[in-house]
Amino acid sequence: MFRRTFWFTAGAAAGVWATTKVNRKLKQLTPESLAAQAADKAIETGHKLKDFALDVREGMVRREAELGGALGLEAPVDPDLPVQRHYAVEAAEPAARPNTYRTLPYRTNNRNEDH
């Protein structure tokens, strides 16, 4: 009697567990869920690419400054010459929170913007 009750309960529990597992997997494979997962991955990849681009720009600015110092390009400028060029990226401080993303520098000379 107790053996039959034990195996009946074990079978019912296994059936409930398997049904729950299958239903969860089916919900993950719906078109809406797949689209949301793809969008999340695309956004994450975009942030990683933007961070990579910013790191490359910082490295370029540092190397440019090193070369400019080595070649003496940082010497006082003759006032008749054009304005000294500006660097693309200033030295950025590390993010306060690890999950925050840096932003690209945004300077526009377009005066026809709508504000």
C-alpha positions in Angstrom: 0.0 0.0 0.0 2.7 2.5 1.0 4.9 1.5 -2.0 2.1 2.2 -4.4 1.3 5.5 -2.8 5.0 6.5 -2.9 5.4 5.6 -6.6 2.1 7.3 -7.5 3.2 10.5 -5.7 6.7 10.3 -7.3 5.2 9.9 -10.8 2.7 12.7 -10.2 5.6 15.0 -9.0 7.7 14.0 -12.0 4.8 14.8 -14.4 4.2 18.2 -12.9 7.9 19.0 -13.0 8.2 17.9 -16.7 5.1 19.8 -17.7 6.3 23.0 -16.0 9.7 22.6 -17.7 8.2 22.1 -21.1 5.8 25.1 -20.7 8.7 27.4 -19.7 10.7 26.3 -22.7 7.7 26.9 -25.0 7.3 30.4 -23.6 11.0 31.1 -24.3 10.5 30.0 -27.9 7.6 32.2 -28.8 8.3 34.8 -31.5 7.8 37.7 -29.1 10.3 36.2 -26.6 12.8 35.5 -29.3 12.5 39.0 -30.7 13.0 40.5 -27.2 16.1 38.3 -26.7 17.5 39.4 -30.0 16.9 43.1 -29.3 18.6 42.8 -25.9 21.6 41.1 -27.5 21.8 43.8 -30.2 21.7 46.6 -27.6 24.4 44.9 -25.5 26.6 44.5 -28.6 26.0 48.1 -29.6 27.2 49.3 -26.1 30.3 47.1 -26.3 31.1 48.4 -29.8 30.7 52.0 -28.6 33.0 51.4 -25.6 35.5 49.8 -27.9 35.4 52.9 -30.2 35.9 55.2 -27.3 38.9 53.2 -26.1 40.4 53.3 -29.5 39.9 57.1 -29.7 41.4 57.5 -26.2 44.4 55.5 -27.4 44.7 57.6 -30.5 44.7 60.8 -28.5 47.3 59.6 -26.1 49.5 58.4 -28.9 49.1 61.6 -30.8 50.0 63.6 -27.6 53.1 61.4 -27.2 54.2 61.9 -30.8 53.4 65.6 -30.6 55.6 65.9 -27.5 58.4 63.9 -29.1 58.3 65.9 -32.3 58.0 69.3 -30.5 54.5 70.0 -32.0 53.3 71.3 -28.6 55.6 74.3 -28.9 54.1 77.9 -28.7 52.0 78.6 -31.8 52.6 81.6 -34.0 49.4 83.8 -33.8 49.2 84.1 -37.6 48.8 80.3 -37.9 45.3 78.6 -37.7 44.0 77.6 -34.3 45.6 74.6 -32.7 43.6 71.4 -33.3 41.3 70.0 -30.6 41.5 66.4 -29.5 38.5 64.2 -30.3 38.2 62.6 -26.9 39.2 64.0 -23.5 40.6 61.6 -20.9 37.5 59.9 -19.5 37.1 58.8 -15.9 36.1 55.2 -15.3 32.4 54.6 -14.9 31.1 54.9 -11.3 28.9 51.8 -11.8 30.1 48.8 -13.8 26.8 48.6 -15.9 26.8 52.2 -17.0 27.9 53.1 -20.5 30.0 56.0 -21.7 28.7 58.4 -24.3 30.3 59.7 -27.4 31.5 63.3 -27.4 28.9 65.4 -29.1 29.9 68.8 -30.5 28.1 70.1 -33.5 28.7 73.2 -35.6 25.3 73.0 -37.2 23.4 76.2 -36.2 20.2 75.0 -38.0 19.3 72.6 -35.2 15.8 72.7 -33.8 16.0 73.1 -30.0 
